[in-house]
Amino acid sequence: MRYILTLFICLLILPADSFAQSKKRLRDYGVKIGILPIGGNNAITDVKGVKVGHQTIIRGDSIRTGVTAILPHGDNIFQQKIPAAIYIANGFGKLAGYSQVEELGNIETPIILTNTLSVPTAADALIDYTFNWPANKGVRSVNPIVGETNDGGLNDIRGRHVTKGDVAKALANSQTGKVAEGAVGAGTGTRCFGFKGGIGTASRLLPKSLGGYTVGVLVQSNFGGVLQIAGAPVGVELGEFYFKSQLQDGADGSCMIVVATDAPLDARNLKRLAKRAMFGLAKTGGIASNGSGDYVIAFSTEESLRIPYEMNSAMRPGQVLRNEMMSPLFLAVIEATEEAILNSLFAGIDMKGHGGLEIKALPIEKVLPILDKYGLRK
C-alpha cells in the first residue's frame, strides 16, 4: 500500500512531457496531408527561435487541465515586439489582448493557452513574467496574450486550479525541438469530434523557388463537427459526429490555433495568413459552431521586423513580402493546421475526469481500415 501511494504521488508531480503520448503520429501510419514537405520536427518549433512549454495538471478524479506556452523568441519580447495578427472565426471565447494586437499589429508577451476560467490568472502571470526582466523596470502597461478553450467536461473548471506558478513553469519549460502532443498542457482536458482532443502541431517548408520559408502551427483542439481524415469520412464511418444523440453538447467547444512563420510579413498579411488556417480546420470537418471560440494568432519571427520598445528613428526597419508572394504561405498554413489537428487526435488517450465523465481516444484500430478503404495509406 505504501508503494502504491508513493507511486501515485510521484505521478502527480511528473513534468508535463511525462503525460505526452508515445502513440504514433498521423504520418507514422502512412497518411500524408497535402503536397508540401514538413520540417525536421513537423512542429511549430521548426520556425527558428520558437519555443513551446507545457504544464500538465492532473490530480485526483476531477482535475484535468494545464497550460501551454508559446514563445516567439527567447529574448525580452516586450523590448523586442514582433509583428502579429489575430483572426476571429467565431468569437464565443475569451482571448485576452486582442484589441491592442488589432490596433498596433504586434505582440509583446509570450502566448499562453489554458482553460476558460484561468485566463485572468494566466494574464497576471504574464505581467509578472514581463516585469521580471530587468530591462522592463518602469514598464507600466503590458498586453498579455492568453487564449483558451473550455475543458469543463473532464476538468473541475470552476475550481480554477491553474496558478500563476503553473504558468511560470510552462514558460520555464519551453524549448525548441520536438513538442509533446495530446493530453498535455492546455490540451489535458479537451475533446475533439467526440474523442479525446489536445495539443497538436505540424509544419511546412516552402521550396527556395517560393521563398524557402517555414510555417508552423500549434493547436489546442476542443471542437466538433464531422471528422474527416485526408478527405475520408471517418466520423460518418465510425458513427460519431455532430447531431448524434451521444454527443448532446454537439460541436461546441473551441479551437485555438497559433501560427508562426519566418516569412517577413506585416500585421496585414499575417491576418490574411491567419484566415487561411481556418480552411485547415474545415478540412478536418470542423464547423465553427455557435458555441465555439475559434481564434488564430499569427506572428512573424523575422528579426529585421522586430519592433524595439524604444527607437531613435521615426521609421520602422525591415522589408515585407508583397501580396503576390502570399499564396504559397496560404497553402502551407492550411496543410499544417489540418495535420496539427489530426495529430492532436492521434495522440489522444482514454481519460476519465470530473463527475465520472470518460472521453475515449480516437480508435486507431478502427480508423486505419477506413483509411485503407479510401486508399489513403502508403
LUMKETOR-356762 format. One record per residue (C-alpha): residue number from 1; residue in one letter; x, y, z. Coordinates in pm, 1 decimal. Layout:
BEGIN
+-----+---+----------+----------+----------+
:   k : r :       xx :       yy :       zz :
+-----+---+----------+----------+----------+
: NUM : a :        X :        Y :        Z :
...
+-----+---+----------+----------+----------+
This chain:
BEGIN
+-----+---+----------+----------+----------+
:   k : r :       xx :       yy :       zz :
+-----+---+----------+----------+----------+
:   1 : m :      0.0 :      0.0 :      0.0 :
:   2 : r :    283.3 :    239.2 :     88.3 :
:   3 : y :    446.3 :    167.4 :   -250.2 :
:   4 : i :    121.7 :    235.2 :   -437.8 :
:   5 : l :     67.9 :    563.4 :   -250.7 :
:   6 : t :    424.3 :    674.2 :   -323.0 :
:   7 : l :    386.1 :    589.6 :   -691.4 :
:   8 : f :     58.3 :    783.2 :   -709.7 :
:   9 : i :    216.1 :   1091.6 :   -552.8 :
:  10 : c :    507.4 :   1073.0 :   -796.4 :
:  11 : l :    271.9 :   1060.2 :  -1090.4 :
:  12 : l :    110.7 :   1384.6 :   -977.7 :
:  13 : i :    437.5 :   1576.5 :   -984.1 :
:  14 : l :    586.4 :   1439.6 :  -1304.7 :
:  15 : p :    682.4 :   1704.1 :  -1561.8 :
:  16 : a :    440.5 :   1778.1 :  -1841.8 :
:  17 : d :    616.5 :   1568.0 :  -2104.5 :
:  18 : s :    564.9 :   1259.5 :  -1885.7 :
:  19 : f :    199.2 :   1273.7 :  -1988.7 :
:  20 : a :    284.0 :   1312.4 :  -2356.5 :
:  21 : q :    165.2 :   1024.2 :  -2563.5 :
:  22 : s :    406.1 :    772.2 :  -2712.7 :
:  23 : k :    149.5 :    693.3 :  -2982.6 :
:  24 : k :    242.6 :    729.4 :  -3345.3 :
:  25 : r :    158.0 :   1047.4 :  -3527.1 :
:  26 : l :    -59.0 :   1057.7 :  -3838.1 :
:  27 : r :    233.1 :   1030.3 :  -4079.4 :
:  28 : d :    369.7 :    728.5 :  -3895.9 :
:  29 : y :     67.6 :    539.5 :  -4029.7 :
:  30 : g :    149.5 :    633.7 :  -4387.8 :
:  31 : v :   -104.8 :    915.4 :  -4420.9 :
:  32 : k :     24.8 :   1225.9 :  -4594.4 :
:  33 : i :   -156.9 :   1559.1 :  -4574.7 :
:  34 : g :   -101.4 :   1794.1 :  -4866.9 :
:  35 : i :    191.4 :   1830.7 :  -5103.6 :
:  36 : l :    448.3 :   2043.4 :  -4920.8 :
:  37 : p :    743.8 :   1896.4 :  -4727.5 :
:  38 : i :    745.0 :   1903.9 :  -4347.9 :
:  39 : g :   1008.6 :   2042.6 :  -4114.3 :
:  40 : g :   1250.7 :   1831.8 :  -3914.9 :
:  41 : n :   1017.4 :   1801.2 :  -3616.0 :
:  42 : n :    693.6 :   1859.0 :  -3808.5 :
:  43 : a :    615.2 :   2112.0 :  -3536.7 :
:  44 : i :    576.5 :   2484.5 :  -3476.5 :
:  45 : t :    929.4 :   2479.2 :  -3337.1 :
:  46 : d :   1063.4 :   2422.3 :  -3688.8 :
:  47 : v :   1030.3 :   2800.1 :  -3716.2 :
:  48 : k :   1367.6 :   2909.2 :  -3583.7 :
:  49 : g :   1360.4 :   3051.0 :  -3232.7 :
:  50 : v :   1008.5 :   2939.3 :  -3140.2 :
:  51 : k :    978.3 :   2752.4 :  -2810.8 :
:  52 : v :    690.7 :   2557.6 :  -2656.0 :
:  53 : g :    640.7 :   2458.7 :  -2293.3 :
:  54 : h :    367.3 :   2266.6 :  -2112.2 :
:  55 : q :    249.3 :   2237.9 :  -1755.2 :
:  56 : t :      6.5 :   1948.1 :  -1712.7 :
:  57 : i :   -222.3 :   1939.5 :  -1408.9 :
:  58 : i :   -377.5 :   1602.9 :  -1327.5 :
:  59 : r :   -492.3 :   1549.4 :   -969.7 :
:  60 : g :   -744.3 :   1316.7 :   -812.4 :
:  61 : d :  -1050.3 :   1224.6 :  -1016.6 :
:  62 : s :  -1162.0 :   1572.9 :  -1123.9 :
:  63 : i :   -867.1 :   1797.2 :  -1217.5 :
:  64 : r :   -765.7 :   1764.3 :  -1582.0 :
:  65 : t :   -623.2 :   2091.0 :  -1710.7 :
:  66 : g :   -299.0 :   2275.0 :  -1778.4 :
:  67 : v :   -102.5 :   2547.1 :  -1952.7 :
:  68 : t :     82.3 :   2566.2 :  -2283.2 :
:  69 : a :    326.2 :   2848.9 :  -2352.9 :
:  70 : i :    447.7 :   2956.4 :  -2697.8 :
:  71 : l :    748.4 :   3190.1 :  -2709.0 :
:  72 : p :    813.3 :   3359.3 :  -3046.2 :
:  73 : h :   1175.0 :   3417.2 :  -2947.9 :
:  74 : g :   1392.5 :   3378.1 :  -2640.9 :
:  75 : d :   1470.7 :   3745.2 :  -2588.1 :
:  76 : n :   1276.4 :   4008.1 :  -2398.5 :
:  77 : i :    960.3 :   4012.3 :  -2610.1 :
:  78 : f :    835.3 :   4336.1 :  -2455.1 :
:  79 : q :   1152.4 :   4513.8 :  -2563.7 :
:  80 : q :   1161.9 :   4333.1 :  -2899.9 :
:  81 : k :    798.9 :   4310.8 :  -3009.0 :
:  82 : i :    706.9 :   4108.6 :  -3317.9 :
:  83 : p :    451.6 :   4158.1 :  -3596.0 :
:  84 : a :    130.0 :   3970.0 :  -3524.5 :
:  85 : a :   -237.9 :   3946.6 :  -3604.8 :
:  86 : i :   -541.8 :   3771.0 :  -3462.5 :
:  87 : y :   -831.2 :   3640.1 :  -3667.7 :
:  88 : i :  -1163.7 :   3561.6 :  -3504.3 :
:  89 : a :  -1354.8 :   3294.1 :  -3694.5 :
:  90 : n :  -1619.5 :   3256.6 :  -3423.0 :
:  91 : g :  -1594.9 :   3477.4 :  -3117.3 :
:  92 : f :  -1752.7 :   3266.8 :  -2842.6 :
:  93 : g :  -1431.5 :   3283.4 :  -2639.4 :
:  94 : k :  -1212.5 :   3483.6 :  -2407.6 :
:  95 : l :   -892.6 :   3578.4 :  -2588.1 :
:  96 : a :   -712.7 :   3835.4 :  -2374.0 :
:  97 : g :   -511.7 :   4101.2 :  -2552.0 :
:  98 : y :   -698.1 :   4103.1 :  -2883.0 :
:  99 : s :   -781.0 :   4472.9 :  -2914.1 :
: 100 : q :   -425.1 :   4602.0 :  -2881.5 :
: 101 : v :   -294.8 :   4346.7 :  -3131.4 :
: 102 : e :   -569.4 :   4451.8 :  -3371.9 :
: 103 : e :   -480.4 :   4818.1 :  -3325.9 :
: 104 : l :    -98.5 :   4806.4 :  -3323.2 :
: 105 : g :    -19.9 :   4486.9 :  -3514.0 :
: 106 : n :    228.7 :   4333.4 :  -3270.5 :
: 107 : i :    257.5 :   4120.9 :  -2959.0 :
: 108 : e :    478.6 :   4193.1 :  -2660.8 :
: 109 : t :    446.6 :   3880.2 :  -2444.7 :
: 110 : p :    460.2 :   3505.9 :  -2494.6 :
: 111 : i :    131.1 :   3339.4 :  -2588.3 :
: 112 : i :    -38.8 :   3133.4 :  -2318.8 :
: 113 : l :   -312.6 :   2875.4 :  -2378.5 :
: 114 : t :   -517.3 :   2740.0 :  -2088.0 :
: 115 : n :   -879.6 :   2680.9 :  -1983.5 :
: 116 : t :  -1156.6 :   2940.6 :  -1999.5 :
: 117 : l :  -1171.3 :   3038.9 :  -1633.1 :
: 118 : s :   -793.0 :   3057.3 :  -1595.1 :
: 119 : v :   -741.7 :   3338.5 :  -1847.4 :
: 120 : p :   -719.2 :   3610.3 :  -1576.1 :
: 121 : t :   -464.5 :   3408.6 :  -1378.1 :
: 122 : a :   -253.5 :   3346.1 :  -1687.3 :
: 123 : a :   -268.1 :   3713.1 :  -1784.3 :
: 124 : d :   -148.8 :   3811.9 :  -1437.8 :
: 125 : a :    135.5 :   3559.8 :  -1464.7 :
: 126 : l :    242.5 :   3709.6 :  -1798.9 :
: 127 : i :    257.1 :   4052.4 :  -1637.5 :
: 128 : d :    485.0 :   3905.9 :  -1370.5 :
: 129 : y :    696.2 :   3743.0 :  -1642.2 :
: 130 : t :    733.7 :   4076.2 :  -1821.2 :
: 131 : f :    814.8 :   4271.0 :  -1505.6 :
: 132 : n :   1082.9 :   4017.9 :  -1409.0 :
: 133 : w :   1306.2 :   4123.7 :  -1699.4 :
: 134 : p :   1549.3 :   4383.6 :  -1557.2 :
: 135 : a :   1522.5 :   4594.3 :  -1874.7 :
: 136 : n :   1148.6 :   4630.7 :  -1813.6 :
: 137 : k :   1189.0 :   4821.7 :  -1489.8 :
: 138 : g :    947.3 :   5109.3 :  -1503.6 :
: 139 : v :    707.8 :   4943.1 :  -1750.2 :
: 140 : r :    351.3 :   5034.0 :  -1653.6 :
: 141 : s :    143.4 :   4871.2 :  -1926.9 :
: 142 : v :    155.6 :   4512.6 :  -2056.7 :
: 143 : n :    -72.0 :   4346.4 :  -2310.4 :
: 144 : p :    -73.5 :   3974.6 :  -2216.6 :
: 145 : i :   -191.4 :   3731.8 :  -2485.7 :
: 146 : v :   -395.0 :   3443.3 :  -2341.7 :
: 147 : g :   -618.0 :   3206.9 :  -2535.9 :
: 148 : e :   -846.3 :   2937.3 :  -2402.9 :
: 149 : t :  -1082.3 :   2650.2 :  -2463.1 :
: 150 : n :  -1336.1 :   2516.0 :  -2215.5 :
: 151 : d :  -1227.1 :   2187.0 :  -2056.9 :
: 152 : g :  -1520.0 :   2192.2 :  -1814.1 :
: 153 : g :  -1631.6 :   1838.5 :  -1902.2 :
: 154 : l :  -1329.7 :   1640.2 :  -1787.5 :
: 155 : n :  -1198.1 :   1914.2 :  -1561.5 :
: 156 : d :  -1339.4 :   2076.4 :  -1247.9 :
: 157 : i :  -1312.3 :   2411.0 :  -1423.7 :
: 158 : r :  -1495.9 :   2604.7 :  -1151.1 :
: 159 : g :  -1221.1 :   2508.8 :   -909.6 :
: 160 : r :   -979.8 :   2729.9 :  -1108.2 :
: 161 : h :   -684.2 :   2506.8 :  -1032.8 :
: 162 : v :   -432.7 :   2677.0 :  -1263.4 :
: 163 : t :   -199.0 :   2903.2 :  -1065.7 :
: 164 : k :     45.9 :   3171.5 :  -1167.9 :
: 165 : g :    315.0 :   2923.4 :  -1070.0 :
: 166 : d :    182.6 :   2678.0 :  -1328.5 :
: 167 : v :    210.1 :   2942.8 :  -1598.2 :
: 168 : a :    562.5 :   3026.3 :  -1485.2 :
: 169 : k :    656.9 :   2658.5 :  -1508.4 :
: 170 : a :    519.1 :   2628.4 :  -1862.0 :
: 171 : l :    726.8 :   2930.8 :  -1961.5 :
: 172 : a :   1035.4 :   2792.7 :  -1789.0 :
: 173 : n :    983.7 :   2450.1 :  -1950.9 :
: 174 : s :    968.8 :   2596.0 :  -2300.5 :
: 175 : q :   1214.2 :   2458.2 :  -2550.8 :
: 176 : t :   1283.2 :   2411.3 :  -2917.9 :
: 177 : g :   1275.1 :   2071.5 :  -3088.4 :
: 178 : k :   1003.2 :   1813.2 :  -3052.1 :
: 179 : v :    672.2 :   1918.6 :  -2899.2 :
: 180 : a :    468.7 :   1694.5 :  -2670.0 :
: 181 : e :    118.6 :   1635.8 :  -2806.9 :
: 182 : g :   -213.4 :   1500.7 :  -2687.4 :
: 183 : a :   -328.7 :   1525.2 :  -2326.6 :
: 184 : v :    -60.0 :   1769.3 :  -2215.7 :
: 185 : g :    -62.6 :   2131.1 :  -2107.6 :
: 186 : a :   -367.3 :   2322.4 :  -2223.7 :
: 187 : g :   -489.0 :   2011.5 :  -2406.2 :
: 188 : t :   -511.6 :   1792.8 :  -2097.4 :
: 189 : g :   -889.2 :   1810.8 :  -2057.7 :
: 190 : t :  -1006.3 :   1887.4 :  -2411.1 :
: 191 : r :  -1206.4 :   1677.5 :  -2658.2 :
: 192 : c :  -1243.1 :   1692.7 :  -3032.7 :
: 193 : f :  -1505.8 :   1540.2 :  -3263.7 :
: 194 : g :  -1633.3 :   1343.9 :  -2963.1 :
: 195 : f :  -1291.8 :   1189.3 :  -2894.6 :
: 196 : k :  -1002.1 :   1297.2 :  -2674.3 :
: 197 : g :   -850.3 :   1610.8 :  -2820.0 :
: 198 : g :   -548.0 :   1803.3 :  -2703.9 :
: 199 : i :   -233.2 :   1969.7 :  -2829.6 :
: 200 : g :   -121.2 :   1903.2 :  -3185.5 :
: 201 : t :    140.3 :   2058.1 :  -3408.2 :
: 202 : a :    280.5 :   2041.9 :  -3761.9 :
: 203 : s :    491.6 :   2244.2 :  -4005.2 :
: 204 : r :    554.3 :   2303.0 :  -4373.0 :
: 205 : l :    860.2 :   2416.2 :  -4567.1 :
: 206 : l :    840.8 :   2615.6 :  -4887.1 :
: 207 : p :   1095.5 :   2540.6 :  -5160.7 :
: 208 : k :   1354.8 :   2809.0 :  -5227.5 :
: 209 : s :   1179.2 :   2900.0 :  -5550.2 :
: 210 : l :    878.6 :   3005.4 :  -5339.9 :
: 211 : g :   1078.0 :   3183.9 :  -5072.8 :
: 212 : g :   1216.2 :   2896.8 :  -4862.7 :
: 213 : y :   1007.6 :   3000.0 :  -4563.1 :
: 214 : t :    878.1 :   2782.3 :  -4280.5 :
: 215 : v :    523.7 :   2782.9 :  -4141.5 :
: 216 : g :    449.1 :   2610.6 :  -3810.7 :
: 217 : v :    114.3 :   2557.0 :  -3640.2 :
: 218 : l :     13.1 :   2452.2 :  -3289.3 :
: 219 : v :   -349.1 :   2382.4 :  -3195.9 :
: 220 : q :   -549.7 :   2331.0 :  -2878.3 :
: 221 : s :   -833.3 :   2119.8 :  -3018.9 :
: 222 : n :  -1164.9 :   2121.3 :  -2835.8 :
: 223 : f :  -1435.3 :   2135.2 :  -3102.2 :
: 224 : g :  -1670.7 :   1918.8 :  -3302.0 :
: 225 : g :  -1822.6 :   1853.3 :  -3638.7 :
: 226 : v :  -1793.0 :   1554.7 :  -3872.1 :
: 227 : l :  -1437.5 :   1418.1 :  -3862.9 :
: 228 : q :  -1253.3 :   1378.6 :  -4191.5 :
: 229 : i :   -900.2 :   1248.1 :  -4230.8 :
: 230 : a :   -734.9 :   1332.8 :  -4562.7 :
: 231 : g :  -1083.2 :   1355.4 :  -4710.1 :
: 232 : a :  -1210.2 :   1021.8 :  -4576.0 :
: 233 : p :  -1544.3 :   1049.5 :  -4390.2 :
: 234 : v :  -1410.7 :    888.4 :  -4074.3 :
: 235 : g :  -1672.3 :   1039.4 :  -3842.5 :
: 236 : v :  -1956.2 :    905.2 :  -4055.3 :
: 237 : e :  -1793.0 :    563.4 :  -4087.2 :
: 238 : l :  -1746.9 :    545.6 :  -3710.1 :
: 239 : g :  -2098.2 :    677.6 :  -3645.0 :
: 240 : e :  -1957.7 :    954.2 :  -3425.2 :
: 241 : f :  -2042.6 :   1304.7 :  -3539.2 :
: 242 : y :  -2237.7 :   1624.3 :  -3472.2 :
: 243 : f :  -2610.0 :   1572.6 :  -3407.9 :
: 244 : k :  -2554.5 :   1213.2 :  -3294.9 :
: 245 : s :  -2751.9 :   1156.6 :  -2975.7 :
: 246 : q :  -2448.3 :   1054.5 :  -2772.1 :
: 247 : l :  -2288.9 :   1394.0 :  -2841.8 :
: 248 : q :  -2553.5 :   1605.6 :  -2681.2 :
: 249 : d :  -2326.6 :   1903.2 :  -2647.9 :
: 250 : g :  -2285.5 :   1894.8 :  -3023.6 :
: 251 : a :  -1996.1 :   2069.5 :  -3189.5 :
: 252 : d :  -1949.2 :   2345.7 :  -2934.3 :
: 253 : g :  -1607.9 :   2371.3 :  -2775.3 :
: 254 : s :  -1337.8 :   2590.0 :  -2930.3 :
: 255 : c :  -1007.0 :   2572.0 :  -3111.9 :
: 256 : m :   -703.3 :   2788.5 :  -3051.3 :
: 257 : i :   -461.9 :   2796.4 :  -3344.1 :
: 258 : v :   -117.6 :   2954.8 :  -3321.6 :
: 259 : v :     69.4 :   3014.7 :  -3647.8 :
: 260 : a :    438.9 :   3100.5 :  -3663.4 :
: 261 : t :    644.0 :   3184.1 :  -3971.4 :
: 262 : d :    986.3 :   3320.9 :  -4050.8 :
: 263 : a :    847.9 :   3490.9 :  -4361.0 :
: 264 : p :    878.7 :   3871.4 :  -4338.2 :
: 265 : l :    510.3 :   3956.2 :  -4301.2 :
: 266 : d :    346.0 :   4264.6 :  -4156.4 :
: 267 : a :     28.4 :   4250.3 :  -3949.5 :
: 268 : r :   -195.3 :   4288.4 :  -4252.4 :
: 269 : n :    -62.0 :   3982.7 :  -4432.7 :
: 270 : l :    -34.4 :   3790.3 :  -4105.3 :
: 271 : k :   -409.1 :   3835.5 :  -4067.5 :
: 272 : r :   -457.5 :   3706.0 :  -4420.8 :
: 273 : l :   -242.8 :   3405.7 :  -4327.5 :
: 274 : a :   -442.6 :   3353.0 :  -4007.4 :
: 275 : k :   -768.6 :   3345.2 :  -4200.2 :
: 276 : r :   -642.5 :   3056.9 :  -4413.8 :
: 277 : a :   -570.3 :   2845.6 :  -4105.6 :
: 278 : m :   -946.1 :   2805.5 :  -4067.8 :
: 279 : f :   -952.2 :   2633.9 :  -4407.0 :
: 280 : g :   -734.5 :   2365.0 :  -4249.4 :
: 281 : l :   -979.4 :   2327.7 :  -3961.4 :
: 282 : a :  -1264.8 :   2296.4 :  -4210.3 :
: 283 : k :  -1080.0 :   2019.1 :  -4393.9 :
: 284 : t :  -1086.8 :   1811.5 :  -4074.1 :
: 285 : g :  -1465.7 :   1850.4 :  -4057.1 :
: 286 : g :  -1486.1 :   2134.3 :  -3804.6 :
: 287 : i :  -1778.8 :   2373.6 :  -3848.3 :
: 288 : a :  -1704.8 :   2667.7 :  -3612.1 :
: 289 : s :  -2040.6 :   2624.4 :  -3443.0 :
: 290 : n :  -2232.2 :   2887.0 :  -3249.0 :
: 291 : g :  -2076.3 :   2794.7 :  -2914.7 :
: 292 : s :  -1722.4 :   2750.6 :  -3042.2 :
: 293 : g :  -1447.9 :   3005.4 :  -2985.9 :
: 294 : d :  -1222.1 :   2971.7 :  -3289.1 :
: 295 : y :   -922.2 :   3205.1 :  -3292.0 :
: 296 : v :   -599.4 :   3218.8 :  -3489.1 :
: 297 : i :   -292.2 :   3404.9 :  -3363.3 :
: 298 : a :    -25.4 :   3450.8 :  -3631.7 :
: 299 : f :    319.0 :   3605.0 :  -3591.5 :
: 300 : s :    644.0 :   3650.4 :  -3781.7 :
: 301 : t :    982.9 :   3579.6 :  -3626.9 :
: 302 : e :   1180.6 :   3768.8 :  -3893.5 :
: 303 : e :   1438.5 :   3959.0 :  -3687.3 :
: 304 : s :   1453.1 :   4260.8 :  -3916.4 :
: 305 : l :   1085.2 :   4323.9 :  -3840.1 :
: 306 : r :   1116.2 :   4326.5 :  -3462.1 :
: 307 : i :    980.6 :   4644.0 :  -3309.8 :
: 308 : p :   1202.3 :   4789.7 :  -3036.2 :
: 309 : y :   1020.9 :   4935.2 :  -2736.7 :
: 310 : e :   1234.1 :   5245.7 :  -2772.5 :
: 311 : m :   1352.8 :   5372.0 :  -3111.8 :
: 312 : n :   1559.1 :   5671.0 :  -3219.2 :
: 313 : s :   1426.0 :   5663.3 :  -3573.5 :
: 314 : a :   1078.0 :   5768.9 :  -3678.7 :
: 315 : m :   1074.8 :   5488.2 :  -3936.6 :
: 316 : r :   1030.7 :   5118.5 :  -3874.3 :
: 317 : p :   1302.3 :   4891.6 :  -4016.3 :
: 318 : g :   1265.8 :   4593.7 :  -4247.8 :
: 319 : q :   1102.2 :   4498.1 :  -4573.2 :
: 320 : v :    792.5 :   4280.6 :  -4604.6 :
: 321 : l :    665.3 :   4038.7 :  -4865.9 :
: 322 : r :    443.6 :   4158.2 :  -5146.7 :
: 323 : n :     87.5 :   4032.3 :  -5163.5 :
: 324 : e :    172.1 :   3828.2 :  -5472.1 :
: 325 : m :    408.4 :   3611.2 :  -5265.7 :
: 326 : m :    144.4 :   3503.6 :  -5014.6 :
: 327 : s :    -28.2 :   3213.4 :  -5190.4 :
: 328 : p :    241.1 :   2951.7 :  -5111.1 :
: 329 : l :    220.8 :   3053.6 :  -4745.4 :
: 330 : f :   -157.7 :   3017.8 :  -4756.4 :
: 331 : l :   -119.5 :   2659.3 :  -4878.9 :
: 332 : a :    140.9 :   2588.6 :  -4610.4 :
: 333 : v :    -76.3 :   2708.9 :  -4322.6 :
: 334 : i :   -380.1 :   2516.5 :  -4447.7 :
: 335 : e :   -185.3 :   2191.4 :  -4466.1 :
: 336 : a :     -8.6 :   2242.4 :  -4133.0 :
: 337 : t :   -330.9 :   2329.9 :  -3949.6 :
: 338 : e :   -513.3 :   2026.4 :  -4084.5 :
: 339 : e :   -229.8 :   1795.8 :  -3983.2 :
: 340 : a :   -182.1 :   1958.2 :  -3641.7 :
: 341 : i :   -546.9 :   1895.8 :  -3553.9 :
: 342 : l :   -525.6 :   1535.3 :  -3667.3 :
: 343 : n :   -203.5 :   1486.8 :  -3470.5 :
: 344 : s :   -384.5 :   1608.2 :  -3158.2 :
: 345 : l :   -639.7 :   1330.5 :  -3209.6 :
: 346 : f :   -389.7 :   1055.9 :  -3289.3 :
: 347 : a :   -200.8 :   1142.9 :  -2968.9 :
: 348 : g :   -514.1 :   1108.7 :  -2755.1 :
: 349 : i :   -568.0 :    864.5 :  -2471.0 :
: 350 : d :   -878.4 :    748.4 :  -2288.1 :
: 351 : m :   -939.5 :    984.8 :  -1998.4 :
: 352 : k :  -1183.8 :    982.0 :  -1710.8 :
: 353 : g :  -1244.4 :   1300.0 :  -1517.7 :
: 354 : h :  -1486.5 :   1526.4 :  -1335.6 :
: 355 : g :  -1819.3 :   1367.9 :  -1247.3 :
: 356 : g :  -1702.6 :   1033.9 :  -1383.4 :
: 357 : l :  -1711.0 :   1156.6 :  -1743.4 :
: 358 : e :  -1495.0 :    943.8 :  -1969.3 :
: 359 : i :  -1377.7 :   1051.7 :  -2313.5 :
: 360 : k :  -1233.3 :    782.5 :  -2535.1 :
: 361 : a :   -934.4 :    828.8 :  -2760.9 :
: 362 : l :   -976.5 :    808.5 :  -3135.9 :
: 363 : p :   -997.2 :    430.8 :  -3201.6 :
: 364 : i :   -693.7 :    392.7 :  -3426.0 :
: 365 : e :   -763.4 :     24.7 :  -3482.6 :
: 366 : k :  -1095.9 :    119.0 :  -3641.2 :
: 367 : v :   -968.4 :    425.7 :  -3824.2 :
: 368 : l :   -686.2 :    254.5 :  -4013.8 :
: 369 : p :   -915.2 :     15.5 :  -4206.1 :
: 370 : i :  -1127.1 :    316.2 :  -4305.8 :
: 371 : l :   -820.4 :    495.1 :  -4437.0 :
: 372 : d :   -721.3 :    178.5 :  -4624.5 :
: 373 : k :  -1069.0 :    158.3 :  -4773.1 :
: 374 : y :  -1019.3 :    503.1 :  -4927.3 :
: 375 : g :   -662.8 :    429.1 :  -5035.3 :
: 376 : l :   -502.2 :    690.9 :  -4811.6 :
: 377 : r :   -217.4 :    495.1 :  -4656.7 :
: 378 : k :    109.3 :    447.7 :  -4841.3 :
+-----+---+----------+----------+----------+
